Every structure is written in C-alpha cells, then in structure tokens.
Amino acid sequence: MDILHTSLDVLLPLVSIIFFFLFYPFYVLIKLVMFLYKQFLFENVAGKVVLITGASSGIGEHLAYEYAKKGAYLALVARREDRLDIVAETSRQLGSGDVIIIPGDVAEVEDCKEFIDETIRHFGKRHFCNLAWPWVLSPLDPKCRVSNVSTSIDGTCVHRSILIFICRGISWCRSTALDAHRSTVLPLVDPYMDINFWGSTYITYFAIPHLRKSKGKVIVITSGAANIALPVASVYSASKAALLRFFETLRIELNPDIKITIVFPGVVATDMTTPRCIEHYGSDFIFTEPVSRCAKGIFNGICRGETYIEEPSWMKWIYVMKNVCPEIVEY
C-alpha cells in the first residue's frame, strides 16, 4: 500500500498538469458550446406541479410568481398561513391555474410527509397513478423511518413533472459564530440544522417515489456560504455546506430518474435579511440583490436545465478564485 500511495503522489500531479495544458482547453470549448446551446432551450412548465417550501416570502415567494406567470400549478408551503393566502391569490392573478397552500414547518417530520401527501392528493389524478415506494433511502434520521409510504390514486394517468423547491431557511444575519465567550450561541445550533438541513432531507425523503414516477426535479436553495467562509456565521455556513454535499451525493444516487439543481444565491434583499443587516450593521449590504431579480435568474437557470445556478452570476468567478487561489478570499 505504501508503494501505491507513493506512486500516486508522483504520478497524479504530472497527469493533472498534462491534462490542464492539453485537454482543459477542449473541455472549456465544449462547455462554451453547451452554454450557447442551452440559451435556445427553455422548458415549458405550463401544467406542471411545483411544490415550494418557504413560499410565504423572499426567494420562495417570488419563485412562485415566476412559475405562476408560465402557467404552472403550485403547492405553497410555509408556517405563516396568512402570508400564504396572499401569495396564492397573487399567483392565481398572474396565471396559475391551480394553487393550494399547506401550512406547516419543514423542521417537523410529520409536516414534511403531509406536504407531499396533500400535494399528491390534490394534483394526483391529473399527474400520477399507482405510485409506490420503488427505492429505499438510507435512514436519514431515526425519526424518519416510515413503515408504509405507498400511495395509489385512481384516474387517468398523465405523467408530468413535479418539482420540489426547498427554499425555507434561517438567515445568516443572525450571528452564529462559535465563540467561547458567547455560550448563548449553542442553543441556536439545532434550529439551524433542523430547518436548513434536516428539513430539506425530510421532504426529499417523502418526495422521492413520486419524483421517480414523474421524472421530476428537486431544486435546492443553498447559499454562497456553502462555498465561501462567511465570518460570524459558522453554524449557518455548516448547515448550507451539509446541504450542498448531501444533494450532490443524492444526485449521483438518483440519476437519471430525478434531476437535482443546486442554487447558490448571494446576499438577497428579503424581509428576513435586510432588517437584520440594518440592525447589526446600520445599513443593507452594498452587494445585496433584489429578490425579484434573483428569483428570475434562478427560474431561467432551471428552465435551461442547469445543474448549478449562481445568482448573481458573477459569484461563480469568486468560487473559481477560491479554488485556484484560496488565499485571496480568506479573511
């Protein structure tokens, strides 16, 4: 084994350098051609079912509006029922033919199951039939073991895609630095992981059989903090990094039946982030992006079939700089 590792220590750097100089230009050319090709592709989402968590405000709310404009059917999930009613009514006015609201908390396992079950009950006859659990996901948590998750719906079977948007999260503006002199941060760890990470895995767990049947998609809203270290937000960053690695792995496991798109928004002006930025720092962040612009960019990227979406798009070059010269972006 020592000989093997010693050989790899010598050979892999040489192979990597040769690849970079000889083959990487062709790889970049292929990526450019694919990028240009995707500009002419745009998925028709009219009549497709889109379930959005965190739909009462922020990115989730404005994504609902973007899909409503294109005629998608919406299942809107959040804790604030009064806000959901407003978003649902606006979505109907914008062109969605069918909108339901499902109040609940993604941090609760039973609520996550209800989100999926209610969506299937409402839209099932139009979009699904004879659904069953065709694949067993390794238990994500002892609380998330389900004895019977099969569903059967009678009616005409028209297989159309169902999309799951995971937008619910806790803001990074709420300080979560693990400072030895600030022991009060420890009680905040569980809520961040419960909502930002476990809530996303729970709802995906229950959605998988239906997504497999319809060749659907999962769109996960992570954060730029999953790739770039964000000061005074260590727990938030950890929850988003966990989300990124989980869904990257799940994408491989579920391919080609279910497509997974991972979104990296920057600092977005929402009613969750802007007031806290002003409270802590006296003003909003200079690079803050309007939430409507962010949602439109995400929607366009999804319809083009992107695997990763950085919004605003200039952020992807920050990630490139981090990988090539990590010292530049370290604080």
C-alpha positions as CSV (number, residue, x, y, z in Angstrom):
1,M,0.0,0.0,0.0
2,D,2.9,2.4,0.7
3,I,4.2,1.8,-2.8
4,L,0.8,2.5,-4.3
5,H,0.4,5.8,-2.4
6,T,4.0,6.9,-3.2
7,S,3.4,6.2,-6.9
8,L,0.2,8.2,-6.9
9,D,1.9,11.1,-5.1
10,V,4.3,11.3,-8.0
11,L,2.1,10.4,-11.0
12,L,-1.1,12.3,-10.2
13,P,0.5,15.8,-10.2
14,L,2.1,15.0,-13.6
15,V,-1.1,13.7,-15.1
16,S,-3.0,16.7,-13.7
17,I,-0.6,19.2,-15.3
18,I,-0.7,17.4,-18.6
19,F,-4.5,17.3,-18.5
20,F,-4.6,21.0,-17.7
21,F,-2.4,22.1,-20.6
22,L,-3.5,19.6,-23.3
23,F,-7.1,18.7,-22.6
24,Y,-8.6,21.5,-20.5
25,P,-8.9,24.0,-23.5
26,F,-11.1,21.4,-25.3
27,Y,-13.2,21.0,-22.1
28,V,-13.7,24.7,-21.9
29,L,-14.7,24.8,-25.6
30,I,-17.2,22.0,-25.0
31,K,-18.7,23.9,-22.0
32,L,-19.0,27.0,-24.1
33,V,-20.8,25.2,-26.9
34,M,-23.2,23.6,-24.3
35,F,-23.8,27.0,-22.7
36,L,-24.7,28.6,-26.0
37,Y,-26.9,25.6,-26.9
38,K,-28.8,26.0,-23.6
39,Q,-29.6,29.6,-24.3
40,F,-32.0,28.3,-27.0
41,L,-33.6,25.7,-24.7
42,F,-36.4,26.7,-22.3
43,E,-38.6,24.2,-20.5
44,N,-42.3,24.6,-20.8
45,V,-43.6,24.5,-17.2
46,A,-47.3,25.1,-18.0
47,G,-49.4,22.5,-16.2
48,K,-46.6,21.1,-14.2
49,V,-46.8,20.8,-10.4
50,V,-44.4,22.9,-8.4
51,L,-44.1,22.5,-4.6
52,I,-42.3,25.4,-2.9
53,T,-41.3,25.4,0.7
54,G,-40.6,28.8,2.3
55,A,-43.2,30.3,-0.1
56,S,-44.5,33.0,2.2
57,S,-41.7,35.4,1.5
58,G,-38.3,36.0,-0.1
59,I,-37.0,33.8,-2.8
60,G,-39.7,31.2,-2.4
61,E,-42.5,33.8,-2.8
62,H,-41.0,35.3,-6.0
63,L,-40.2,31.9,-7.5
64,A,-43.9,31.1,-7.1
65,Y,-44.7,34.3,-9.1
66,E,-42.3,33.3,-11.9
67,Y,-43.9,29.8,-12.2
68,A,-47.4,31.3,-12.0
69,K,-46.7,33.6,-14.9
70,K,-45.8,30.4,-17.0
71,G,-49.0,28.5,-16.0
72,A,-47.6,26.1,-13.5
73,Y,-49.7,24.5,-10.8
74,L,-48.4,25.5,-7.3
75,A,-48.4,23.9,-3.8
76,L,-47.1,26.6,-1.4
77,V,-45.7,25.6,1.9
78,A,-44.7,27.8,4.9
79,R,-45.6,28.4,8.5
80,R,-47.4,31.7,8.0
81,E,-50.9,30.9,6.6
82,D,-51.9,34.5,6.3
83,R,-48.9,35.2,4.1
84,L,-49.5,32.1,2.0
85,D,-53.1,33.2,1.3
86,I,-51.7,36.5,-0.2
87,V,-49.0,34.7,-2.3
88,A,-51.6,32.2,-3.5
89,E,-54.0,34.9,-4.6
90,T,-51.3,36.8,-6.4
91,S,-50.1,33.6,-8.1
92,R,-53.7,33.0,-9.4
93,Q,-53.9,36.5,-10.8
94,L,-50.5,36.0,-12.5
95,G,-51.8,33.0,-14.4
96,S,-51.5,29.8,-12.3
97,G,-54.5,27.6,-12.9
98,D,-54.4,25.8,-9.6
99,V,-52.8,26.9,-6.3
100,I,-53.0,25.2,-2.9
101,I,-51.5,26.2,0.4
102,I,-50.2,23.8,3.0
103,P,-49.2,25.5,6.3
104,G,-46.6,23.7,8.3
105,D,-43.0,23.6,9.5
106,V,-40.2,21.8,7.5
107,A,-38.4,21.1,10.8
108,E,-41.2,18.6,11.7
109,V,-41.0,15.2,10.0
110,E,-44.8,14.6,10.0
111,D,-45.4,18.0,8.5
112,C,-43.0,17.2,5.6
113,K,-44.8,14.0,4.9
114,E,-48.1,15.9,4.9
115,F,-46.7,18.4,2.4
116,I,-46.1,15.6,-0.1
117,D,-49.3,13.6,0.7
118,E,-51.5,16.7,0.3
119,T,-49.9,17.7,-3.0
120,I,-50.4,14.2,-4.4
121,R,-54.0,14.1,-3.1
122,H,-54.8,17.4,-4.8
123,F,-52.9,17.0,-8.1
124,G,-52.6,13.2,-8.2
125,K,-55.4,12.3,-10.6
126,R,-54.1,14.8,-13.0
127,H,-50.4,13.8,-12.8
128,F,-49.8,10.4,-11.1
129,C,-51.2,6.9,-10.8
130,N,-50.3,3.7,-8.9
131,L,-47.5,5.4,-7.0
132,A,-45.4,3.2,-4.8
133,W,-42.0,3.3,-2.9
134,P,-39.7,2.0,-5.6
135,W,-36.4,2.8,-3.8
136,V,-35.3,2.7,-0.2
137,L,-33.4,5.7,1.0
138,S,-30.9,5.0,3.8
139,P,-32.5,6.3,7.0
140,L,-31.5,10.0,7.4
141,D,-32.6,10.1,11.0
142,P,-34.1,7.6,13.4
143,K,-37.3,9.7,13.5
144,C,-37.6,9.4,9.7
145,R,-38.3,5.7,9.4
146,V,-41.6,5.1,7.7
147,S,-43.4,1.8,7.6
148,N,-45.9,2.5,4.8
149,V,-45.3,5.2,2.3
150,S,-47.0,3.7,-0.7
151,T,-49.8,5.7,-2.5
152,S,-52.3,4.6,-5.1
153,I,-54.5,7.0,-6.9
154,D,-57.2,6.0,-9.4
155,G,-57.9,8.0,-12.5
156,T,-56.4,8.9,-15.8
157,C,-52.6,8.8,-15.7
158,V,-50.9,11.7,-17.3
159,H,-47.2,11.7,-16.3
160,R,-45.9,15.3,-16.0
161,S,-43.1,16.5,-13.9
162,I,-43.4,17.6,-10.3
163,L,-40.8,20.0,-9.0
164,I,-39.8,20.3,-5.3
165,F,-38.4,23.7,-4.3
166,I,-36.6,23.8,-1.0
167,C,-36.4,27.5,-0.1
168,R,-37.0,27.6,3.7
169,G,-34.0,28.6,5.8
170,I,-32.7,30.7,8.6
171,S,-30.9,34.0,7.8
172,W,-27.1,34.3,8.1
173,C,-27.5,37.7,9.5
174,R,-28.4,36.1,12.8
175,S,-24.9,35.7,14.3
176,T,-23.8,32.1,14.8
177,A,-20.1,32.3,15.5
178,L,-18.9,29.5,17.8
179,D,-17.1,31.9,20.2
180,A,-16.0,30.5,23.6
181,H,-17.0,33.8,25.1
182,R,-20.5,33.6,23.7
183,S,-22.1,30.4,25.1
184,T,-25.6,31.6,24.2
185,V,-24.9,30.6,20.6
186,L,-25.1,26.9,21.4
187,P,-28.9,26.7,21.6
188,L,-29.0,28.1,18.1
189,V,-27.2,25.2,16.5
190,D,-30.1,22.8,16.5
191,P,-32.7,25.1,14.8
192,Y,-30.2,25.9,12.0
193,M,-29.6,22.2,11.3
194,D,-33.2,21.3,11.7
195,I,-34.5,23.8,9.2
196,N,-31.6,24.4,6.8
197,F,-30.5,20.7,6.6
198,W,-32.9,18.2,8.1
199,G,-36.0,19.9,6.8
200,S,-34.7,19.6,3.3
201,T,-33.7,16.0,3.7
202,Y,-37.1,15.0,5.3
203,I,-39.2,16.5,2.5
204,T,-36.9,14.9,-0.2
205,Y,-37.2,11.5,1.6
206,F,-41.0,11.6,1.2
207,A,-41.0,13.0,-2.3
208,I,-38.6,10.5,-4.0
209,P,-41.1,7.9,-5.0
210,H,-43.4,10.4,-6.7
211,L,-40.5,12.2,-8.3
212,R,-39.2,8.9,-9.7
213,K,-42.5,8.2,-11.3
214,S,-42.9,11.6,-12.9
215,K,-39.1,12.1,-13.8
216,G,-39.3,15.2,-11.6
217,K,-36.8,17.6,-10.2
218,V,-35.5,18.8,-6.9
219,I,-34.3,22.4,-6.7
220,V,-32.3,23.2,-3.5
221,I,-31.6,26.7,-2.4
222,T,-28.3,26.6,-0.5
223,S,-26.1,29.7,-0.2
224,G,-22.8,31.2,-1.3
225,A,-21.7,30.5,2.3
226,A,-21.6,26.8,1.4
227,N,-18.5,27.5,-0.7
228,I,-17.1,30.7,0.8
229,A,-16.4,31.1,4.5
230,L,-18.7,33.7,6.0
231,P,-17.5,35.4,9.2
232,V,-19.8,35.2,12.3
233,A,-21.9,32.6,10.5
234,S,-20.1,29.3,11.2
235,V,-23.2,27.3,12.1
236,Y,-25.2,28.8,9.2
237,S,-22.3,28.0,6.8
238,A,-22.0,24.5,8.1
239,S,-25.7,23.8,7.6
240,K,-25.6,25.1,4.0
241,A,-22.3,23.1,3.3
242,A,-24.0,20.0,4.6
243,L,-27.0,20.6,2.3
244,L,-24.6,21.0,-0.7
245,R,-22.7,17.8,-0.1
246,F,-25.9,15.8,0.7
247,F,-27.7,16.8,-2.5
248,E,-24.5,16.4,-4.7
249,T,-24.3,12.8,-3.4
250,L,-28.0,12.2,-3.8
251,R,-27.9,13.5,-7.4
252,I,-25.5,10.6,-8.2
253,E,-27.6,8.1,-6.4
254,L,-30.9,9.2,-8.1
255,N,-29.5,9.8,-11.6
256,P,-31.1,9.6,-14.2
257,D,-34.6,9.3,-12.7
258,I,-34.5,12.5,-10.7
259,K,-32.6,15.7,-11.6
260,I,-31.3,17.9,-8.8
261,T,-30.4,21.6,-9.3
262,I,-28.4,23.3,-6.6
263,V,-28.7,27.1,-6.3
264,F,-26.2,29.4,-4.7
265,P,-27.8,32.8,-4.0
266,G,-25.7,35.7,-2.8
267,V,-27.0,38.3,-0.4
268,V,-30.6,38.8,-1.3
269,A,-32.8,41.7,-0.1
270,T,-35.7,39.9,1.7
271,D,-37.8,40.7,4.7
272,M,-35.6,38.2,6.6
273,T,-32.1,39.5,5.7
274,T,-32.5,43.3,5.1
275,P,-33.9,44.3,8.5
276,R,-31.2,42.2,10.3
277,C,-28.4,43.7,8.2
278,I,-29.6,47.2,9.1
279,E,-30.0,46.3,12.8
280,H,-26.5,44.8,13.1
281,Y,-24.5,46.9,10.6
282,G,-26.5,50.1,10.2
283,S,-27.3,49.7,6.5
284,D,-28.0,47.0,3.9
285,F,-25.1,45.2,2.3
286,I,-23.8,47.0,-0.8
287,F,-23.9,43.9,-3.0
288,T,-27.5,43.0,-2.0
289,E,-29.5,41.8,-4.9
290,P,-33.3,42.5,-5.3
291,V,-35.2,39.3,-4.6
292,S,-37.3,39.6,-7.7
293,R,-34.2,39.7,-9.9
294,C,-32.7,36.7,-8.0
295,A,-35.8,34.6,-8.4
296,K,-36.0,35.4,-12.2
297,G,-32.4,34.4,-12.6
298,I,-33.0,31.1,-10.7
299,F,-36.1,30.4,-12.8
300,N,-34.3,30.9,-16.1
301,G,-31.4,28.7,-15.0
302,I,-33.8,25.9,-14.0
303,C,-35.7,26.1,-17.3
304,R,-32.3,25.9,-19.2
305,G,-31.5,22.7,-17.3
306,E,-28.6,24.0,-15.3
307,T,-27.1,21.7,-12.7
308,Y,-25.7,24.6,-10.6
309,I,-27.0,28.1,-10.5
310,E,-25.1,31.0,-9.1
311,E,-27.2,34.2,-8.6
312,P,-26.0,36.8,-9.3
313,S,-23.9,35.0,-11.9
314,W,-20.7,36.9,-11.2
315,M,-20.4,34.9,-8.0
316,K,-19.2,31.9,-9.9
317,W,-15.9,33.7,-10.6
318,I,-15.4,34.2,-6.8
319,Y,-15.7,30.4,-6.5
320,V,-13.1,30.0,-9.3
321,M,-10.8,32.3,-7.5
322,K,-11.2,30.4,-4.2
323,N,-10.3,27.1,-5.9
324,V,-7.3,28.5,-7.8
325,C,-6.0,31.0,-5.2
326,P,-7.8,30.3,-1.9
327,E,-5.7,32.8,0.0
328,I,-7.4,35.7,-2.0
329,V,-10.8,35.0,-0.5
330,E,-9.7,34.0,3.0
331,Y,-10.3,36.6,5.7
